[in-house]
């Protein structure tokens, strides 16, 4: 098998796709439109795909090495809101879809999707006390939370009856608009970079592989899920032949984290637990060998498509990699360099064989063949001289054992 090579990522095409996706509202539960657009992009690059019953998308590139396969997983759904109550003052009470703070929703422009596809209503999420001229210092001391915000709709309404008359009902989706901007310095500021930048990176990686023609030894799926933000993620859609799965999502840029906006991050652990030892370190080596800025990180309050797949019983090695995002689930920012680095590493990974192709060919096997690249000390009991009862060896870890 030939060594993987850096492919040319079509950055302009990737930018175009990213902006297109960011401009399409897609809170979890309301993803049909964005999946239509993603499907059109898959057709454009020549990646065959199918849709599951629930609406997730699975693209497939065949390999020449047999039945084993790998999967890259991204998601198009985003955080959002849903109408909880039509208030007597003509405004809307909402609950969050996915986990995010009401603090970052204050001031957000939104679209309210009614059951009438021709009736789309705009508005703004505001704190209950929104005017300093009316409430003075109370605007700074009021609590933060979903019970302390409301949606002001851009319609002449003054009561719950007025809201119902224009077609708004409890359970309508409320999408926070992204307003994406790419600066001259390459920064991308927008809501919902999680995970639309990941989708753009994955599509660009598959485009590079398809157009530049490296022969894949391992078949590859691109699984695009639609309910990651509410925890369902990749719980379905993967076949039993998938031996390795890599989720592509935002990496957390914040004090105490090592992720950067300009590089790709390989996560060692998230809220779900540690990722596969061998696969994560293989991704790290690939990045180092090919000069890609990469960082290892641990995420304490984070879970991804991988967690849902493993909890559903997927028998696969699993890893998480992503582009660095500042202020995740808030007013997000990343850099084009980080998205390109992610696409670069994905394109390299697609060209490789499985981490342990021979072992992973079957779901089970004997202990003596279980793969390991770890070298770790082996503890043994101290030895004593039976003549004088003196300690002969006081090092409890006197040697290293390389596992088979």
C-alpha positions as CSV (number, residue, x, y, z in Angstrom):
1,X,0.0,0.0,0.0
2,X,1.4,3.4,-1.0
3,X,2.0,6.1,1.7
4,X,-0.7,8.8,2.1
5,X,0.1,12.2,0.5
6,X,-1.1,15.7,1.2
7,X,-3.9,16.5,-1.2
8,X,-4.9,19.9,-2.5
9,X,-7.9,21.1,-0.6
10,X,-10.2,23.3,-2.7
11,X,-10.4,26.1,-0.1
12,X,-12.6,28.5,-2.2
13,X,-15.2,25.7,-2.7
14,X,-15.0,24.9,1.0
15,X,-15.7,28.5,1.9
16,X,-18.6,28.7,-0.5
17,X,-20.1,25.5,1.1
18,X,-19.5,26.8,4.6
19,X,-21.3,30.1,4.0
20,X,-24.2,28.3,2.3
21,X,-24.7,26.0,5.2
22,X,-24.4,28.7,7.8
23,X,-27.1,30.7,6.1
24,X,-29.6,27.8,6.2
25,X,-31.3,27.5,9.6
26,X,-31.3,23.9,10.9
27,X,-32.1,23.5,14.6
28,X,-32.4,19.8,15.6
29,X,-35.8,18.6,14.3
30,X,-35.9,21.0,11.4
31,X,-33.1,19.8,9.1
32,X,-34.8,18.8,5.9
33,X,-33.8,21.9,3.9
34,X,-30.1,21.8,4.8
35,X,-29.9,18.0,4.1
36,X,-31.3,18.8,0.6
37,X,-28.5,21.2,0.0
38,X,-25.8,18.8,1.4
39,X,-27.2,16.2,-0.9
40,X,-26.7,18.5,-3.9
41,X,-23.1,19.1,-2.9
42,X,-22.5,15.3,-2.6
43,X,-23.9,14.9,-6.1
44,X,-21.6,17.7,-7.3
45,X,-18.5,15.9,-6.1
46,X,-19.6,12.5,-7.2
47,X,-20.1,10.8,-3.8
48,X,-22.9,8.3,-3.9
49,X,-25.2,8.4,-0.9
50,X,-28.5,7.2,0.7
51,X,-30.8,8.6,3.3
52,X,-32.0,6.7,6.4
53,X,-35.6,6.6,7.4
54,X,-35.0,9.4,10.0
55,X,-33.2,11.6,7.4
56,X,-29.5,11.1,8.1
57,X,-27.3,10.7,5.1
58,X,-24.7,8.1,4.3
59,X,-22.2,8.6,1.5
60,X,-19.9,5.8,0.5
61,X,-16.5,5.4,-1.3
62,X,-15.5,1.9,-2.0
63,X,-12.1,0.5,-1.2
64,X,-10.1,-2.3,-2.7
65,X,-9.1,-4.1,0.5
66,X,-12.1,-6.1,1.3
67,X,-15.2,-5.6,3.4
68,X,-13.9,-3.6,6.3
69,X,-14.7,0.1,6.4
70,X,-14.3,3.3,8.2
71,X,-16.7,6.2,8.8
72,X,-16.3,10.0,9.2
73,X,-19.2,11.5,11.1
74,X,-20.5,15.1,11.1
75,X,-23.8,16.7,11.9
76,X,-25.9,19.4,10.3
77,X,-28.3,20.1,13.2
78,X,-27.6,23.0,15.5
79,X,-28.8,24.4,18.8
80,X,-32.1,26.3,18.7
81,X,-35.3,27.0,20.5
82,X,-39.0,25.9,20.5
83,X,-42.1,27.9,21.4
84,X,-43.3,27.0,24.9
85,X,-46.0,29.6,25.4
86,X,-47.9,32.4,23.6
87,X,-47.7,35.1,26.3
88,X,-50.5,37.6,27.1
89,X,-48.2,40.5,26.1
90,X,-47.9,39.2,22.5
91,X,-44.4,37.7,23.0
92,X,-43.2,34.1,23.0
93,X,-41.7,32.1,25.8
94,X,-39.2,29.5,24.5
95,X,-37.2,26.5,25.7
96,X,-33.8,25.5,24.3
97,X,-33.2,22.7,21.8
98,X,-29.8,21.3,22.8
99,X,-27.6,22.6,25.6
100,X,-26.9,26.3,25.5
101,X,-27.1,29.4,27.7
102,X,-29.9,31.9,27.4
103,X,-27.1,34.5,28.0
104,X,-25.8,33.9,24.4
105,X,-29.3,34.1,23.0
106,X,-30.1,37.6,24.3
107,X,-30.1,39.9,21.2
108,X,-30.2,37.0,18.7
109,X,-32.2,37.5,15.6
110,X,-34.5,34.5,15.0
111,X,-36.9,32.9,12.5
112,X,-40.1,31.3,13.8
113,X,-41.2,28.5,11.6
114,X,-44.9,28.0,11.6
115,X,-46.8,25.0,10.2
116,X,-47.6,27.1,7.1
117,X,-44.4,26.8,4.9
118,X,-45.3,30.2,3.4
119,X,-45.5,31.9,6.8
120,X,-42.1,32.6,8.2
121,X,-41.9,35.1,11.0
122,X,-38.8,37.0,12.2
123,X,-38.1,38.3,15.6
124,X,-35.5,38.9,18.4
125,X,-34.8,37.1,21.7
126,X,-34.7,39.8,24.4
127,X,-34.3,39.7,28.2
128,X,-37.6,40.5,30.0
129,X,-36.1,43.8,31.0
130,X,-34.5,45.0,27.8
131,X,-34.5,48.8,28.1
132,X,-32.2,50.7,30.5
133,X,-34.4,53.7,29.9
134,X,-37.3,51.8,31.4
135,X,-35.7,49.7,34.1
136,X,-32.4,51.4,35.0
137,X,-29.9,49.2,36.7
138,X,-32.3,46.3,36.8
139,X,-31.2,45.4,33.2
140,X,-27.8,44.5,34.7
141,X,-29.0,42.6,37.7
142,X,-31.9,40.5,36.4
143,X,-31.2,36.7,36.4
144,X,-30.0,34.8,33.4
145,X,-32.0,31.8,32.1
146,X,-34.7,30.8,29.7
147,X,-37.4,31.9,32.0
148,X,-36.0,35.4,31.8
149,X,-36.1,35.9,28.0
150,X,-38.8,36.2,25.4
151,X,-39.1,36.5,21.7
152,X,-40.4,39.8,20.3
153,X,-41.9,39.0,16.9
154,X,-41.8,41.5,14.1
155,X,-45.6,41.6,13.7
156,X,-48.3,43.9,15.0
157,X,-49.3,41.6,17.9
158,X,-50.3,42.5,21.5
159,X,-51.8,39.3,22.9
160,X,-51.7,35.6,22.8
161,X,-54.7,35.7,20.5
162,X,-52.9,37.9,18.1
163,X,-50.0,35.4,18.0
164,X,-52.4,32.6,17.3
165,X,-54.1,34.6,14.6
166,X,-50.8,34.9,12.6
167,X,-50.3,31.1,12.8
168,X,-47.8,30.7,15.8
169,X,-48.4,27.7,18.0
170,X,-46.7,26.0,20.9
171,X,-44.1,23.6,19.5
172,X,-43.0,25.9,16.6
173,X,-39.3,25.9,15.9
174,X,-37.3,29.1,16.6
175,X,-34.0,29.2,14.7
176,X,-31.2,31.6,15.8
177,X,-29.8,33.2,12.6
178,X,-26.0,32.8,12.0
179,X,-24.9,36.0,10.3
180,X,-21.6,34.5,9.1
181,X,-18.6,36.8,8.4
182,X,-15.2,35.8,7.0
183,X,-12.7,38.6,7.8
184,X,-9.7,39.6,5.7
185,X,-7.4,37.9,8.3
186,X,-9.2,34.6,7.8
187,X,-11.4,34.5,10.9
188,X,-14.9,33.1,10.6
189,X,-17.4,34.5,13.0
190,X,-20.9,33.0,13.1
191,X,-23.4,31.1,15.1
192,X,-23.5,27.4,14.4
193,X,-20.0,26.8,13.3
194,X,-20.6,23.6,15.3
195,X,-20.8,21.6,13.2
196,X,-21.3,23.3,9.8
197,X,-17.6,24.0,9.6
198,X,-17.0,20.3,10.2
199,X,-19.4,19.4,7.4
200,X,-17.6,21.8,5.0
201,X,-14.2,20.3,6.0
202,X,-15.4,16.7,5.5
203,X,-17.0,17.5,2.1
204,X,-13.8,19.2,1.0
205,X,-11.7,16.2,2.1
206,X,-13.9,13.7,0.2
207,X,-13.8,16.1,-2.8
208,X,-10.0,16.1,-2.8
209,X,-9.9,12.3,-2.6
210,X,-12.4,11.8,-5.4
211,X,-10.9,14.4,-7.8
212,X,-7.2,13.6,-7.2
213,X,-7.7,9.9,-7.4
214,X,-5.7,8.1,-4.7
215,X,-6.8,4.5,-4.5
216,X,-8.5,3.8,-1.2
217,X,-7.6,0.5,0.5
218,X,-10.4,0.9,3.0
219,X,-14.0,1.8,2.1
220,X,-15.1,5.0,3.7
221,X,-18.5,6.3,4.7
222,X,-19.5,9.9,5.3
223,X,-22.3,9.8,7.9
224,X,-24.1,13.1,8.2
225,X,-26.4,13.1,11.3
226,X,-29.3,15.3,12.2
227,X,-29.7,15.0,16.0
228,X,-26.3,15.3,17.6
229,X,-27.2,18.4,19.7
230,X,-29.9,16.4,21.6
231,X,-27.7,13.4,22.1
232,X,-28.9,11.0,19.4
233,X,-26.1,11.6,17.0
234,X,-24.6,8.5,15.3
235,X,-26.7,6.1,17.3
236,X,-27.9,4.7,14.0
237,X,-26.7,4.7,10.4
238,X,-23.4,2.8,10.8
239,X,-23.1,-0.7,9.4
240,X,-21.4,-3.6,11.4
241,X,-18.5,-3.6,8.9
242,X,-17.3,-0.2,10.2
243,X,-14.1,-0.9,12.2
244,X,-13.1,2.8,12.8
245,X,-15.1,5.9,13.3
246,X,-13.9,9.5,13.5
247,X,-16.3,12.2,14.6
248,X,-15.5,15.7,13.2
249,X,-16.8,18.5,15.4
250,X,-15.8,21.8,17.1
251,X,-12.8,21.8,19.5
252,X,-13.0,24.0,22.5
253,X,-10.8,27.1,22.5
254,X,-10.8,28.6,26.0
255,X,-8.4,29.1,29.0
256,X,-7.3,25.7,30.3
257,X,-7.6,24.1,26.8
258,X,-4.9,23.4,24.3
259,X,-7.0,23.7,21.1
260,X,-6.4,26.7,18.8
261,X,-8.5,28.3,16.1
262,X,-5.7,27.8,13.5
263,X,-5.1,24.1,14.0
264,X,-6.8,20.7,14.2
265,X,-7.4,19.1,17.6
266,X,-7.4,15.3,18.4
267,X,-9.4,14.8,21.5
268,X,-8.1,12.3,24.1
269,X,-11.3,12.3,26.2
270,X,-14.7,14.0,26.5
271,X,-17.6,13.7,28.9
272,X,-18.3,10.3,27.6
273,X,-14.8,9.0,28.4
274,X,-11.5,8.3,26.7
275,X,-11.3,7.7,23.0
276,X,-9.5,4.7,21.4
277,X,-5.8,4.8,22.4
278,X,-4.4,3.5,19.1
279,X,-6.6,5.5,16.7
280,X,-6.1,8.9,18.5
281,X,-2.4,8.5,18.5
282,X,-2.4,7.4,14.9
283,X,-4.1,10.6,13.9
284,X,-1.6,12.6,16.0
285,X,1.3,10.9,14.1
286,X,-0.3,11.5,10.7
287,X,-0.6,15.2,11.5
288,X,3.0,15.4,12.8
289,X,4.5,13.5,9.8
290,X,2.8,15.8,7.3
291,X,3.4,19.1,9.0
292,X,-0.2,19.9,10.1
293,X,-0.8,22.0,13.1
294,X,-2.4,19.6,15.6
295,X,-3.1,19.6,19.3
296,X,-4.2,17.1,21.9
297,X,-7.0,18.1,24.2
298,X,-9.4,16.9,26.9
299,X,-13.0,18.2,26.9
300,X,-14.9,18.1,30.3
301,X,-18.3,19.3,29.3
302,X,-18.7,17.9,25.7
303,X,-20.0,14.9,23.9
304,X,-20.3,14.1,20.2
305,X,-21.7,11.7,17.7
306,X,-19.1,9.2,18.8
307,X,-20.7,8.9,22.3
308,X,-24.1,8.2,20.9
309,X,-22.7,5.5,18.6
310,X,-20.8,3.7,21.4
311,X,-23.7,3.9,23.8
312,X,-25.9,2.4,21.1
313,X,-23.5,-0.6,21.0
314,X,-21.3,0.2,18.0
315,X,-18.3,-2.2,18.0
316,X,-15.8,0.2,16.5
317,X,-12.7,2.1,17.4
318,X,-13.7,5.7,17.9
319,X,-12.0,9.1,17.9
320,X,-12.9,12.7,17.8
321,X,-11.1,15.5,15.9
322,X,-12.0,19.0,15.0
323,X,-11.4,22.6,14.3
324,X,-10.8,25.0,17.2
325,X,-13.8,27.3,18.1
326,X,-13.8,30.1,20.5
327,X,-17.1,30.7,22.5
328,X,-18.7,27.4,21.5
329,X,-22.5,27.4,21.4
330,X,-22.3,31.1,21.7
331,X,-21.0,33.8,19.4
332,X,-18.5,31.4,17.8
333,X,-15.3,32.1,16.0
334,X,-12.8,29.9,14.2
335,X,-10.2,30.4,11.5
336,X,-10.1,29.1,7.9
337,X,-6.6,27.7,8.7
338,X,-8.2,25.4,11.3
339,X,-10.9,24.2,9.0
340,X,-8.3,23.6,6.2
341,X,-6.1,21.7,8.7
342,X,-9.0,19.5,9.6
343,X,-9.8,18.8,5.9
344,X,-6.1,18.0,5.3
345,X,-5.9,15.5,8.1
346,X,-9.2,13.9,7.0
347,X,-7.9,13.5,3.5
348,X,-4.7,11.9,4.7
349,X,-6.6,9.5,7.1
350,X,-8.9,8.4,4.3
351,X,-5.9,7.2,2.3
352,X,-4.5,4.9,5.1
353,X,-5.2,1.3,6.0
354,X,-7.1,0.6,9.2
355,X,-5.0,1.0,12.4
356,X,-5.1,-2.8,13.0
357,X,-6.5,-4.3,9.7
358,X,-5.7,-7.9,10.6
359,X,-7.0,-7.9,14.1
360,X,-10.1,-5.8,13.4
361,X,-11.1,-8.1,10.5
362,X,-13.3,-10.0,13.0
363,X,-15.2,-8.7,16.0
364,X,-13.4,-11.1,18.4
365,X,-10.1,-12.9,18.5
366,X,-7.5,-14.5,20.8
367,X,-5.7,-12.6,23.5
368,X,-2.2,-13.3,22.0
369,X,-3.1,-11.5,18.9
370,X,-4.7,-8.4,20.5
371,X,-2.8,-5.4,19.2
372,X,-1.0,-3.0,21.4
373,X,1.8,-0.4,20.7
374,X,2.0,0.5,24.4
375,X,5.1,0.0,26.4
376,X,4.4,0.1,30.1
377,X,6.1,-1.0,33.3
378,X,5.2,-4.4,34.8
379,X,5.0,-4.6,38.6
380,X,6.6,-7.5,40.4
381,X,7.0,-8.3,44.0
382,X,10.4,-7.3,45.7
383,X,12.8,-10.3,46.2
384,X,14.5,-11.2,49.5
385,X,17.7,-13.2,50.3
386,X,16.5,-16.2,52.3
387,X,19.8,-16.3,54.2
388,X,19.6,-12.8,55.8
389,X,16.2,-11.7,54.8
390,X,17.6,-8.6,53.1
391,X,15.9,-6.9,50.2
392,X,17.6,-7.8,46.9
393,X,15.6,-5.6,44.5
394,X,13.7,-2.6,45.8
395,X,12.4,-1.3,42.5
396,X,8.8,-2.4,42.1
397,X,9.0,-1.6,38.3
398,X,12.4,-3.1,37.3
399,X,11.6,-3.7,33.7
400,X,9.4,-2.7,30.8
401,X,7.2,-5.1,29.0
402,X,6.2,-4.5,25.4
403,X,2.8,-6.1,24.8
404,X,2.4,-8.2,21.6
